[in-house]
Amino acid sequence: MNEQRQSGGMTATQARGAEWVIIGLCAAALILVFQPFSRTLYGVGAGLVVLGGLAFNLVPLCRPGVRVSALLRAGATVVVLLLVVVALAIGSAYLYGLYLLAQQAANA
């Protein structure tokens, strides 16, 4: 155990805790999606489903001896990729809107 602390790797308890936090996030997202009370909670749950699905890719890194920095770097990579995909989706929707406006102006 001292070797793991000296190398900066996670202990078994820390790795298990990180894994359960990710699983708990996914479970909470599903509960929020399927609750019948609030549309706002449904929206939050829908966003958390996406985030939880991406975070679930980090579970293989939740092993004893893996550095916390490696887990955080992988998490940052996942978040950056999510932001890039969202930016591309919003950009393409915006450009499609411009295309439709141009088509409408040409037909008028």
Summary of the structure (lengths in Angstrom):
residues: 108
radius of gyration: 20.5
end to end distance: 74.7
largest distance: 75.7
contacts: 274
relative contact order: 0.12
helix: 85%
strand: 2%
